[in-house]
Amino acid sequence: MRQGRLEIAGAVLEAAAAYPNRASTRIMDSTGTAYRLLFLILDAGLVEYVGGRKRWSNRLKLTNKGRDFLRHYRVLEELFPK
């Protein structure tokens, strides 16, 4: 089944919350997400880059807005299970 943008954002934010010291490339690989979708999540202010000089060494950090989104997303998953 094809995932929508909300499901993809939820998966990326879950991974960023679960593995705060993991590089952004590893998070994108583990969730099967393209970088163009990561840029949408970054532009929305849900995560921000923290860390090294090179993009592959950067870490994704949840913002307050990202934490709020993730909290609401988890509630919606409970209300509407797959």
C-alpha positions as CSV (number, residue, x, y, z in Angstrom):
1,M,0.0,0.0,0.0
2,R,1.3,3.4,-0.9
3,Q,2.0,5.8,2.0
4,G,0.9,9.4,2.0
5,R,2.9,12.4,3.2
6,L,1.5,12.1,6.7
7,E,2.6,8.5,7.1
8,I,6.1,9.3,5.7
9,A,6.5,12.3,8.0
10,G,5.3,10.2,10.9
11,A,7.9,7.4,10.1
12,V,10.7,9.9,9.7
13,L,9.8,11.7,13.0
14,E,9.5,8.4,14.8
15,A,12.9,7.3,13.6
16,A,14.4,10.7,14.5
17,A,12.9,10.5,18.0
18,A,14.0,6.9,18.5
19,Y,17.6,7.4,17.2
20,P,18.6,11.0,18.0
21,N,22.3,10.3,17.2
22,R,21.7,8.6,13.8
23,A,22.8,10.4,10.7
24,S,20.0,11.8,8.4
25,T,21.0,9.4,5.6
26,R,20.6,6.4,7.9
27,I,17.1,7.6,8.9
28,M,16.1,8.2,5.3
29,D,17.4,4.7,4.3
30,S,15.7,2.9,7.2
31,T,12.3,4.6,6.5
32,G,12.7,4.2,2.7
33,T,12.1,7.9,2.2
34,A,13.5,10.1,-0.6
35,Y,15.4,13.2,0.3
36,R,12.9,15.4,-1.5
37,L,10.4,14.5,1.1
38,L,12.9,15.2,3.9
39,F,13.2,18.7,2.5
40,L,9.4,19.1,2.9
41,I,9.6,18.0,6.5
42,L,12.6,20.4,7.1
43,D,10.7,23.3,5.4
44,A,7.7,22.6,7.6
45,G,9.9,23.1,10.6
46,L,9.3,19.6,12.0
47,V,13.0,18.7,12.2
48,E,16.3,20.6,11.9
49,Y,19.8,19.7,11.1
50,V,22.3,19.5,13.9
51,G,25.9,18.5,13.7
52,G,28.7,18.2,11.2
53,R,29.9,20.2,8.3
54,K,28.8,17.7,5.7
55,R,25.2,16.8,5.0
56,W,25.8,13.0,5.5
57,S,27.2,13.7,9.0
58,N,24.3,15.9,10.1
59,R,21.8,14.6,12.6
60,L,18.1,15.3,12.6
61,K,16.7,16.9,15.7
62,L,13.0,17.1,16.4
63,T,11.7,20.7,16.9
64,N,8.8,21.5,19.3
65,K,6.5,21.6,16.3
66,G,7.8,18.1,15.3
67,R,7.1,16.8,18.8
68,D,3.6,18.2,18.7
69,F,3.0,16.6,15.2
70,L,4.3,13.3,16.4
71,R,2.1,13.3,19.5
72,H,-1.0,14.1,17.4
73,Y,0.0,11.5,14.8
74,R,0.3,8.8,17.4
75,V,-3.2,9.6,18.7
76,L,-4.6,9.4,15.1
77,E,-2.9,6.1,14.6
78,E,-4.7,4.8,17.7
79,L,-8.1,6.1,16.6
80,F,-7.7,4.8,13.0
81,P,-5.6,1.6,13.0
82,K,-4.4,0.2,9.7
